[in-house]
């Protein structure tokens, strides 16, 4: 069962965040002229095993698409996610 978490775009820190039960899950990026290089995915150990990383990547990719941007996965987790979900290849 997938929960919906509120995606926070923390532009000052160049990251997308979930705040869950006092813990932080985040996806870091570098903006290179409208192409977001997705560099790291981090989920607090206390939140592991709950599908949070996958939900975070899915929400971030939806946000990138909504903003008419492109992305370049530079994190092994995100590379694997896009390989498993080829519908996101249009954002590359």
Backbone atoms as SQL, in Angstrom:
CREATE TABLE atoms (id INTEGER PRIMARY KEY, chain TEXT, resi INTEGER, resn TEXT, atom TEXT, x REAL, y REAL, z REAL);
INSERT INTO atoms VALUES
  (1, 'A', 1, 'UNK', 'N', 0.851, -1.192, 0.000),
  (2, 'A', 1, 'UNK', 'CA', 0.000, 0.000, 0.000),
  (3, 'A', 1, 'UNK', 'C', 0.890, 1.247, 0.000),
  (4, 'A', 2, 'UNK', 'N', 0.674, 2.061, -1.001),
  (5, 'A', 2, 'UNK', 'CA', 1.509, 3.247, -1.133),
  (6, 'A', 2, 'UNK', 'C', 0.837, 4.437, -0.456),
  (7, 'A', 3, 'UNK', 'N', 1.600, 5.103, 0.392),
  (8, 'A', 3, 'UNK', 'CA', 1.082, 6.305, 1.043),
  (9, 'A', 3, 'UNK', 'C', 1.449, 7.518, 0.206),
  (10, 'A', 4, 'UNK', 'N', 0.666, 8.540, 0.323),
  (11, 'A', 4, 'UNK', 'CA', 1.000, 9.791, -0.341),
  (12, 'A', 4, 'UNK', 'C', 1.600, 10.736, 0.683),
  (13, 'A', 5, 'UNK', 'N', 2.816, 11.143, 0.411),
  (14, 'A', 5, 'UNK', 'CA', 3.505, 12.083, 1.280),
  (15, 'A', 5, 'UNK', 'C', 3.544, 13.428, 0.581),
  (16, 'A', 6, 'UNK', 'N', 3.645, 14.494, 1.335),
  (17, 'A', 6, 'UNK', 'CA', 3.678, 15.826, 0.744),
  (18, 'A', 6, 'UNK', 'C', 5.098, 16.147, 0.285),
  (19, 'A', 7, 'UNK', 'N', 5.230, 16.402, -1.016),
  (20, 'A', 7, 'UNK', 'CA', 6.528, 16.742, -1.591),
  (21, 'A', 7, 'UNK', 'C', 6.816, 18.218, -1.341),
  (22, 'A', 8, 'UNK', 'N', 7.980, 18.496, -0.762),
  (23, 'A', 8, 'UNK', 'CA', 8.430, 19.860, -0.512),
  (24, 'A', 8, 'UNK', 'C', 9.613, 20.123, -1.426),
  (25, 'A', 9, 'UNK', 'N', 9.540, 21.194, -2.218),
  (26, 'A', 9, 'UNK', 'CA', 10.668, 21.576, -3.064),
  (27, 'A', 9, 'UNK', 'C', 11.455, 22.641, -2.322),
  (28, 'A', 10, 'UNK', 'N', 12.591, 22.252, -1.789),
  (29, 'A', 10, 'UNK', 'CA', 13.458, 23.157, -1.042),
  (30, 'A', 10, 'UNK', 'C', 14.503, 23.693, -2.028),
  (31, 'A', 11, 'UNK', 'N', 14.128, 24.768, -2.732),
  (32, 'A', 11, 'UNK', 'CA', 15.010, 25.305, -3.771),
  (33, 'A', 11, 'UNK', 'C', 16.317, 25.839, -3.194),
  (34, 'A', 12, 'UNK', 'N', 16.283, 26.384, -1.984),
  (35, 'A', 12, 'UNK', 'CA', 17.499, 26.931, -1.370),
  (36, 'A', 12, 'UNK', 'C', 18.560, 25.847, -1.178),
  (37, 'A', 13, 'UNK', 'N', 18.117, 24.628, -0.897),
  (38, 'A', 13, 'UNK', 'CA', 19.048, 23.505, -0.678),
  (39, 'A', 13, 'UNK', 'C', 19.182, 22.610, -1.904),
  (40, 'A', 14, 'UNK', 'N', 18.484, 22.952, -2.997),
  (41, 'A', 14, 'UNK', 'CA', 18.485, 22.135, -4.224),
  (42, 'A', 14, 'UNK', 'C', 18.102, 20.688, -3.920),
  (43, 'A', 15, 'UNK', 'N', 16.961, 20.547, -3.245),
  (44, 'A', 15, 'UNK', 'CA', 16.489, 19.206, -2.958),
  (45, 'A', 15, 'UNK', 'C', 14.969, 19.178, -2.820),
  (46, 'A', 16, 'UNK', 'N', 14.438, 17.994, -3.084),
  (47, 'A', 16, 'UNK', 'CA', 13.034, 17.704, -2.821),
  (48, 'A', 16, 'UNK', 'C', 12.997, 16.889, -1.533),
  (49, 'A', 17, 'UNK', 'N', 11.960, 17.102, -0.741),
  (50, 'A', 17, 'UNK', 'CA', 11.928, 16.486, 0.587),
  (51, 'A', 17, 'UNK', 'C', 10.548, 15.924, 0.915),
  (52, 'A', 18, 'UNK', 'N', 10.579, 14.900, 1.735),
  (53, 'A', 18, 'UNK', 'CA', 9.422, 14.428, 2.492),
  (54, 'A', 18, 'UNK', 'C', 9.803, 14.583, 3.956),
  (55, 'A', 19, 'UNK', 'N', 8.887, 15.075, 4.759),
  (56, 'A', 19, 'UNK', 'CA', 9.076, 15.126, 6.210),
  (57, 'A', 19, 'UNK', 'C', 8.100, 14.109, 6.799),
  (58, 'A', 20, 'UNK', 'N', 8.652, 13.022, 7.347),
  (59, 'A', 20, 'UNK', 'CA', 7.821, 11.910, 7.810),
  (60, 'A', 20, 'UNK', 'C', 8.227, 11.534, 9.232),
  (61, 'A', 21, 'UNK', 'N', 7.285, 11.648, 10.153),
  (62, 'A', 21, 'UNK', 'CA', 7.494, 11.202, 11.538),
  (63, 'A', 21, 'UNK', 'C', 8.791, 11.766, 12.125),
  (64, 'A', 22, 'UNK', 'N', 9.080, 13.010, 11.833),
  (65, 'A', 22, 'UNK', 'CA', 10.267, 13.659, 12.373),
  (66, 'A', 22, 'UNK', 'C', 11.554, 13.327, 11.640),
  (67, 'A', 23, 'UNK', 'N', 11.458, 12.595, 10.523),
  (68, 'A', 23, 'UNK', 'CA', 12.627, 12.221, 9.745),
  (69, 'A', 23, 'UNK', 'C', 12.541, 12.849, 8.357),
  (70, 'A', 24, 'UNK', 'N', 13.691, 12.877, 7.693),
  (71, 'A', 24, 'UNK', 'CA', 13.770, 13.508, 6.380),
  (72, 'A', 24, 'UNK', 'C', 14.152, 12.485, 5.323),
  (73, 'A', 25, 'UNK', 'N', 13.394, 12.478, 4.242),
  (74, 'A', 25, 'UNK', 'CA', 13.768, 11.751, 3.024),
  (75, 'A', 25, 'UNK', 'C', 13.993, 12.838, 1.986),
  (76, 'A', 26, 'UNK', 'N', 15.063, 12.716, 1.210),
  (77, 'A', 26, 'UNK', 'CA', 15.350, 13.797, 0.267),
  (78, 'A', 26, 'UNK', 'C', 16.001, 13.283, -0.997),
  (79, 'A', 27, 'UNK', 'N', 15.805, 14.052, -2.048),
  (80, 'A', 27, 'UNK', 'CA', 16.424, 13.798, -3.338),
  (81, 'A', 27, 'UNK', 'C', 17.142, 15.081, -3.734),
  (82, 'A', 28, 'UNK', 'N', 18.447, 14.996, -3.868),
  (83, 'A', 28, 'UNK', 'CA', 19.264, 16.172, -4.182),
  (84, 'A', 28, 'UNK', 'C', 19.455, 16.295, -5.689),
  (85, 'A', 29, 'UNK', 'N', 19.565, 17.529, -6.154),
  (86, 'A', 29, 'UNK', 'CA', 19.760, 17.763, -7.584),
  (87, 'A', 29, 'UNK', 'C', 20.647, 18.980, -7.799),
  (88, 'A', 30, 'UNK', 'N', 21.147, 19.078, -9.020),
  (89, 'A', 30, 'UNK', 'CA', 21.841, 20.275, -9.492),
  (90, 'A', 30, 'UNK', 'C', 21.110, 20.737, -10.733),
  (91, 'A', 31, 'UNK', 'N', 20.729, 22.007, -10.771),
  (92, 'A', 31, 'UNK', 'CA', 20.010, 22.566, -11.921),
  (93, 'A', 31, 'UNK', 'C', 21.033, 23.063, -12.936),
  (94, 'A', 32, 'UNK', 'N', 21.027, 22.447, -14.107),
  (95, 'A', 32, 'UNK', 'CA', 21.954, 22.808, -15.166),
  (96, 'A', 32, 'UNK', 'C', 21.130, 23.313, -16.348),
  (97, 'A', 33, 'UNK', 'N', 20.750, 24.586, -16.312),
  (98, 'A', 33, 'UNK', 'CA', 19.959, 25.214, -17.390),
  (99, 'A', 33, 'UNK', 'C', 18.680, 24.451, -17.702),
  (100, 'A', 34, 'UNK', 'N', 17.915, 24.134, -16.669),
  (101, 'A', 34, 'UNK', 'CA', 16.625, 23.479, -16.874),
  (102, 'A', 34, 'UNK', 'C', 16.700, 21.968, -16.972),
  (103, 'A', 35, 'UNK', 'N', 17.892, 21.403, -16.864),
  (104, 'A', 35, 'UNK', 'CA', 18.046, 19.952, -16.778),
  (105, 'A', 35, 'UNK', 'C', 18.485, 19.650, -15.348),
  (106, 'A', 36, 'UNK', 'N', 17.629, 18.947, -14.613),
  (107, 'A', 36, 'UNK', 'CA', 17.960, 18.637, -13.229),
  (108, 'A', 36, 'UNK', 'C', 18.784, 17.350, -13.180),
  (109, 'A', 37, 'UNK', 'N', 20.026, 17.490, -12.740),
  (110, 'A', 37, 'UNK', 'CA', 20.892, 16.333, -12.526),
  (111, 'A', 37, 'UNK', 'C', 20.555, 15.792, -11.140),
  (112, 'A', 38, 'UNK', 'N', 19.904, 14.637, -11.110),
  (113, 'A', 38, 'UNK', 'CA', 19.427, 14.048, -9.859),
  (114, 'A', 38, 'UNK', 'C', 20.584, 13.248, -9.256),
  (115, 'A', 39, 'UNK', 'N', 21.187, 13.798, -8.211),
  (116, 'A', 39, 'UNK', 'CA', 22.475, 13.288, -7.751),
  (117, 'A', 39, 'UNK', 'C', 22.417, 12.285, -6.599),
  (118, 'A', 40, 'UNK', 'N', 21.487, 12.444, -5.669),
  (119, 'A', 40, 'UNK', 'CA', 21.440, 11.543, -4.511),
  (120, 'A', 40, 'UNK', 'C', 20.012, 11.371, -4.023),
  (121, 'A', 41, 'UNK', 'N', 19.699, 10.165, -3.600),
  (122, 'A', 41, 'UNK', 'CA', 18.436, 9.870, -2.931),
  (123, 'A', 41, 'UNK', 'C', 18.791, 9.367, -1.538),
  (124, 'A', 42, 'UNK', 'N', 18.186, 9.977, -0.532),
  (125, 'A', 42, 'UNK', 'CA', 18.498, 9.595, 0.845),
  (126, 'A', 42, 'UNK', 'C', 17.201, 9.444, 1.631),
  (127, 'A', 43, 'UNK', 'N', 17.069, 8.298, 2.293),
  (128, 'A', 43, 'UNK', 'CA', 15.924, 8.062, 3.170),
  (129, 'A', 43, 'UNK', 'C', 16.492, 7.666, 4.535),
  (130, 'A', 44, 'UNK', 'N', 16.041, 8.332, 5.571),
  (131, 'A', 44, 'UNK', 'CA', 16.500, 8.020, 6.928),
  (132, 'A', 44, 'UNK', 'C', 16.287, 6.538, 7.218),
  (133, 'A', 45, 'UNK', 'N', 17.243, 5.951, 7.909),
  (134, 'A', 45, 'UNK', 'CA', 17.189, 4.517, 8.223),
  (135, 'A', 45, 'UNK', 'C', 15.883, 4.137, 8.916),
  (136, 'A', 46, 'UNK', 'N', 15.372, 5.032, 9.741),
  (137, 'A', 46, 'UNK', 'CA', 14.126, 4.755, 10.466),
  (138, 'A', 46, 'UNK', 'C', 12.924, 4.591, 9.526),
  (139, 'A', 47, 'UNK', 'N', 13.058, 5.069, 8.292),
  (140, 'A', 47, 'UNK', 'CA', 11.953, 5.016, 7.331),
  (141, 'A', 47, 'UNK', 'C', 12.164, 3.934, 6.270),
  (142, 'A', 48, 'UNK', 'N', 13.263, 3.202, 6.341),
  (143, 'A', 48, 'UNK', 'CA', 13.591, 2.256, 5.277),
  (144, 'A', 48, 'UNK', 'C', 12.599, 1.104, 5.213),
  (145, 'A', 49, 'UNK', 'N', 12.501, 0.514, 4.031),
  (146, 'A', 49, 'UNK', 'CA', 11.638, -0.643, 3.828),
  (147, 'A', 49, 'UNK', 'C', 10.174, -0.325, 3.654),
  (148, 'A', 50, 'UNK', 'N', 9.853, 0.940, 3.451),
  (149, 'A', 50, 'UNK', 'CA', 8.441, 1.336, 3.332),
  (150, 'A', 50, 'UNK', 'C', 8.096, 1.883, 1.949),
  (151, 'A', 51, 'UNK', 'N', 9.022, 1.781, 1.001),
  (152, 'A', 51, 'UNK', 'CA', 8.752, 2.260, -0.353),
  (153, 'A', 51, 'UNK', 'C', 8.834, 3.765, -0.502),
  (154, 'A', 52, 'UNK', 'N', 9.446, 4.422, 0.478),
  (155, 'A', 52, 'UNK', 'CA', 9.477, 5.883, 0.475),
  (156, 'A', 52, 'UNK', 'C', 10.380, 6.418, -0.633),
  (157, 'A', 53, 'UNK', 'N', 11.521, 5.777, -0.860),
  (158, 'A', 53, 'UNK', 'CA', 12.427, 6.250, -1.919),
  (159, 'A', 53, 'UNK', 'C', 11.733, 6.212, -3.279),
  (160, 'A', 54, 'UNK', 'N', 11.031, 5.128, -3.557),
  (161, 'A', 54, 'UNK', 'CA', 10.309, 5.016, -4.827),
  (162, 'A', 54, 'UNK', 'C', 9.224, 6.062, -4.966),
  (163, 'A', 55, 'UNK', 'N', 8.479, 6.291, -3.888),
  (164, 'A', 55, 'UNK', 'CA', 7.426, 7.313, -3.915),
  (165, 'A', 55, 'UNK', 'C', 8.033, 8.696, -4.125),
  (166, 'A', 56, 'UNK', 'N', 9.177, 8.943, -3.485),
  (167, 'A', 56, 'UNK', 'CA', 9.851, 10.236, -3.626),
  (168, 'A', 56, 'UNK', 'C', 10.297, 10.452, -5.068),
  (169, 'A', 57, 'UNK', 'N', 10.943, 9.463, -5.663),
  (170, 'A', 57, 'UNK', 'CA', 11.394, 9.597, -7.052),
  (171, 'A', 57, 'UNK', 'C', 10.196, 9.825, -7.972),
  (172, 'A', 58, 'UNK', 'N', 9.126, 9.072, -7.774),
  (173, 'A', 58, 'UNK', 'CA', 7.919, 9.220, -8.602),
  (174, 'A', 58, 'UNK', 'C', 7.368, 10.648, -8.497),
  (175, 'A', 59, 'UNK', 'N', 7.267, 11.179, -7.288),
  (176, 'A', 59, 'UNK', 'CA', 6.751, 12.538, -7.095),
  (177, 'A', 59, 'UNK', 'C', 7.677, 13.586, -7.709),
  (178, 'A', 60, 'UNK', 'N', 8.992, 13.387, -7.562),
  (179, 'A', 60, 'UNK', 'CA', 9.945, 14.345, -8.133),
  (180, 'A', 60, 'UNK', 'C', 9.847, 14.336, -9.656),
  (181, 'A', 61, 'UNK', 'N', 9.766, 13.165, -10.265),
  (182, 'A', 61, 'UNK', 'CA', 9.665, 13.102, -11.723),
  (183, 'A', 61, 'UNK', 'C', 8.372, 13.755, -12.210),
  (184, 'A', 62, 'UNK', 'N', 7.288, 13.568, -11.479),
  (185, 'A', 62, 'UNK', 'CA', 6.023, 14.228, -11.834),
  (186, 'A', 62, 'UNK', 'C', 6.174, 15.745, -11.736),
  (187, 'A', 63, 'UNK', 'N', 6.879, 16.223, -10.712),
  (188, 'A', 63, 'UNK', 'CA', 7.109, 17.657, -10.547),
  (189, 'A', 63, 'UNK', 'C', 7.970, 18.206, -11.681),
  (190, 'A', 64, 'UNK', 'N', 9.003, 17.471, -12.060),
  (191, 'A', 64, 'UNK', 'CA', 9.873, 17.892, -13.169),
  (192, 'A', 64, 'UNK', 'C', 9.054, 18.014, -14.450),
  (193, 'A', 65, 'UNK', 'N', 8.204, 17.028, -14.692),
  (194, 'A', 65, 'UNK', 'CA', 7.375, 17.059, -15.893),
  (195, 'A', 65, 'UNK', 'C', 6.395, 18.236, -15.853),
  (196, 'A', 66, 'UNK', 'N', 5.771, 18.463, -14.718),
  (197, 'A', 66, 'UNK', 'CA', 4.808, 19.567, -14.569),
  (198, 'A', 66, 'UNK', 'C', 5.476, 20.911, -14.849),
  (199, 'A', 67, 'UNK', 'N', 6.763, 21.019, -14.479),
  (200, 'A', 67, 'UNK', 'CA', 7.506, 22.261, -14.673),
  (201, 'A', 67, 'UNK', 'C', 8.160, 22.342, -16.059),
  (202, 'A', 68, 'UNK', 'N', 7.876, 21.346, -16.921),
  (203, 'A', 68, 'UNK', 'CA', 8.425, 21.295, -18.284),
  (204, 'A', 68, 'UNK', 'C', 9.951, 21.319, -18.300),
  (205, 'A', 69, 'UNK', 'N', 10.546, 20.607, -17.339),
  (206, 'A', 69, 'UNK', 'CA', 11.998, 20.498, -17.274),
  (207, 'A', 69, 'UNK', 'C', 12.413, 19.107, -17.742),
  (208, 'A', 70, 'UNK', 'N', 13.697, 18.896, -17.832),
  (209, 'A', 70, 'UNK', 'CA', 14.254, 17.579, -18.144),
  (210, 'A', 70, 'UNK', 'C', 15.092, 17.135, -16.961),
  (211, 'A', 71, 'UNK', 'N', 15.462, 15.848, -16.962),
  (212, 'A', 71, 'UNK', 'CA', 16.282, 15.350, -15.865),
  (213, 'A', 71, 'UNK', 'C', 17.351, 14.429, -16.403),
  (214, 'A', 72, 'UNK', 'N', 18.416, 14.340, -15.623),
  (215, 'A', 72, 'UNK', 'CA', 19.506, 13.418, -15.923),
  (216, 'A', 72, 'UNK', 'C', 19.813, 12.665, -14.634),
  (217, 'A', 73, 'UNK', 'N', 19.493, 11.361, -14.592),
  (218, 'A', 73, 'UNK', 'CA', 19.764, 10.604, -13.372),
  (219, 'A', 73, 'UNK', 'C', 21.264, 10.415, -13.187),
  (220, 'A', 74, 'UNK', 'N', 21.776, 10.815, -12.029),
  (221, 'A', 74, 'UNK', 'CA', 23.183, 10.638, -11.702),
  (222, 'A', 74, 'UNK', 'C', 23.322, 9.828, -10.415),
  (223, 'A', 75, 'UNK', 'N', 22.235, 9.227, -9.995),
  (224, 'A', 75, 'UNK', 'CA', 22.172, 8.424, -8.774),
  (225, 'A', 75, 'UNK', 'C', 21.740, 7.022, -9.207),
  (226, 'A', 76, 'UNK', 'N', 22.437, 6.005, -8.731),
  (227, 'A', 76, 'UNK', 'CA', 22.155, 4.637, -9.178),
  (228, 'A', 76, 'UNK', 'C', 20.704, 4.227, -8.905),
  (229, 'A', 77, 'UNK', 'N', 20.137, 4.697, -7.802),
  (230, 'A', 77, 'UNK', 'CA', 18.745, 4.343, -7.501),
  (231, 'A', 77, 'UNK', 'C', 17.807, 4.907, -8.564),
  (232, 'A', 78, 'UNK', 'N', 18.038, 6.156, -8.959),
  (233, 'A', 78, 'UNK', 'CA', 17.156, 6.795, -9.943),
  (234, 'A', 78, 'UNK', 'C', 17.356, 6.177, -11.331),
  (235, 'A', 79, 'UNK', 'N', 18.602, 5.843, -11.681),
  (236, 'A', 79, 'UNK', 'CA', 18.867, 5.156, -12.954),
  (237, 'A', 79, 'UNK', 'C', 18.059, 3.856, -12.995),
  (238, 'A', 80, 'UNK', 'N', 18.120, 3.076, -11.932),
  (239, 'A', 80, 'UNK', 'CA', 17.389, 1.809, -11.866),
  (240, 'A', 80, 'UNK', 'C', 15.880, 2.045, -11.914),
  (241, 'A', 81, 'UNK', 'N', 15.401, 3.094, -11.252),
  (242, 'A', 81, 'UNK', 'CA', 13.974, 3.404, -11.237),
  (243, 'A', 81, 'UNK', 'C', 13.481, 3.690, -12.657),
  (244, 'A', 82, 'UNK', 'N', 14.226, 4.514, -13.401),
  (245, 'A', 82, 'UNK', 'CA', 13.823, 4.868, -14.766),
  (246, 'A', 82, 'UNK', 'C', 13.876, 3.633, -15.671),
  (247, 'A', 83, 'UNK', 'N', 14.845, 2.749, -15.448),
  (248, 'A', 83, 'UNK', 'CA', 14.909, 1.509, -16.232),
  (249, 'A', 83, 'UNK', 'C', 13.677, 0.648, -15.982),
  (250, 'A', 84, 'UNK', 'N', 13.187, 0.642, -14.741),
  (251, 'A', 84, 'UNK', 'CA', 11.992, -0.145, -14.398),
  (252, 'A', 84, 'UNK', 'C', 10.703, 0.550, -14.818),
  (253, 'A', 85, 'UNK', 'N', 10.762, 1.873, -15.021),
  (254, 'A', 85, 'UNK', 'CA', 9.579, 2.659, -15.385),
  (255, 'A', 85, 'UNK', 'C', 9.910, 3.471, -16.636),
  (256, 'A', 86, 'UNK', 'N', 9.935, 2.802, -17.818),
  (257, 'A', 86, 'UNK', 'CA', 10.365, 3.499, -19.038),
  (258, 'A', 86, 'UNK', 'C', 9.471, 4.662, -19.450),
  (259, 'A', 87, 'UNK', 'N', 8.307, 4.794, -18.847),
  (260, 'A', 87, 'UNK', 'CA', 7.455, 5.947, -19.174),
  (261, 'A', 87, 'UNK', 'C', 8.124, 7.267, -18.808),
  (262, 'A', 88, 'UNK', 'N', 9.137, 7.221, -17.945),
  (263, 'A', 88, 'UNK', 'CA', 9.826, 8.461, -17.556),
  (264, 'A', 88, 'UNK', 'C', 10.991, 8.795, -18.475),
  (265, 'A', 89, 'UNK', 'N', 11.307, 7.929, -19.429),
  (266, 'A', 89, 'UNK', 'CA', 12.409, 8.214, -20.349),
  (267, 'A', 89, 'UNK', 'C', 12.172, 9.488, -21.140),
  (268, 'A', 90, 'UNK', 'N', 10.920, 9.894, -21.287),
  (269, 'A', 90, 'UNK', 'CA', 10.626, 11.137, -22.017),
  (270, 'A', 90, 'UNK', 'C', 11.192, 12.363, -21.322),
  (271, 'A', 91, 'UNK', 'N', 11.540, 12.227, -20.052),
  (272, 'A', 91, 'UNK', 'CA', 12.096, 13.355, -19.302),
  (273, 'A', 91, 'UNK', 'C', 13.616, 13.452, -19.437),
  (274, 'A', 92, 'UNK', 'N', 14.228, 12.461, -20.070),
  (275, 'A', 92, 'UNK', 'CA', 15.696, 12.470, -20.215),
  (276, 'A', 92, 'UNK', 'C', 16.137, 13.504, -21.238);
